[in-house]
Amino acid sequence: MYLFDSQLSLDQIRNTMPVLQINGITKKYGRITAVNDLHLTINKGEIFGLLGPNGSGKTTTLGIVLGLIKANSGSYNWFDGSSNNNQNTKIGTILETPNFYPYMTAIENLELIAHIKKAGRENIEPTLELVDLIHRKNSRFHTYSLGMKQRLALAGALIGNPEFLILDEPTNGLDPQGISEVREIIQKIAHSGTTILMASHILDEVEKVCSHVAIIKKGKLLATGEVGSILSDQIQVELISDNNGKLLDLLDNRYEISGLNKSGEKIVFNIDANFSSGELNKLAFENGITISHLLTKKTSLEQEFLEITKNK
């Protein structure tokens, strides 16, 4: 059964069995500390986002756990508790820009990867179907668009049915359509039970794709957990009224408000998730205030990220 044929739900697959444990890894380049005492546990079936700005230590961390970079201190454990390089058959990776032989076809490039991995060739075409390249299987790599090249890289990483997939900035440089296509493929792969570690600086992608997230800056872990737990349970309210001063006095007496910000006629603030916009409209009407604009939205991962990393 190929990895993308599974109909298991993520809840059925996920459990507390660690697939990768990172134990206090530190990596320095001279005076620069790229990774600073990093501790992480990634469990089976998770789509784990390693989120941070460029230069935060994401790629260095991936290089260490793949045995490509030697840490100054700390350790990591794969699957059975070992940190040697004999795990390669269980791990698929995309670390850099897709790199294939330009005058070979998709089929030929994937056959070469299967030979290097000592894997069977029987799932090459089904994998091309998964990444929506089956119609271009006999086209040479140099004729592919950037998005197609990235999707072929995903196909190459899936050869051998790895248990764990490592993706370093998988949507980097893609247009919105390419980003959407890669995101959909990642979700299909994860749905089959493959554990995924995805490093990205794109907040929106992590929020839409990942089940868990670790936020790092300057190599230091700032927060980690399920995406839902990292997100604030507050909502953001944006409004305009004909008497903002009076309305704010009323709100101060009725609600717990934070992050108050005035921009011209607009008032923006954060408030508890059980806030009722209908109740606010009623309160304003009863006090002779007319609200001409009212918008509520859940706090995004971007807002939470900026709050967590502020002054860190």
Secondary structure, DSSP 8 states (H G I E B T S, - for coil): --GGG----HHHH--S-EEEEEEEEEEEETTEEEEEEEEEEEETT-EEEEE--TTSSHHHHHHHHTTSS--SEEEEEETTTB-SSTTGGGEEEE-SS----TTSBHHHHHHHHHHHHT--STTHHHHHHHTT-GGGTTSBGGGS-HHHHHHHHHHHHHTT--SEEEEESTTTT--HHHHHHHHHHHHHHHHTT-EEEEEES-HHHHHHH-SEEEEEETTEEEEEEEHHHHS-SEEEEEEEES-HHHHHHHHHHHS-EEEEEEETTEEEEEEETT--HHHHHHHHHHTT--EEEEEEEE--HHHHHHHHHTT-
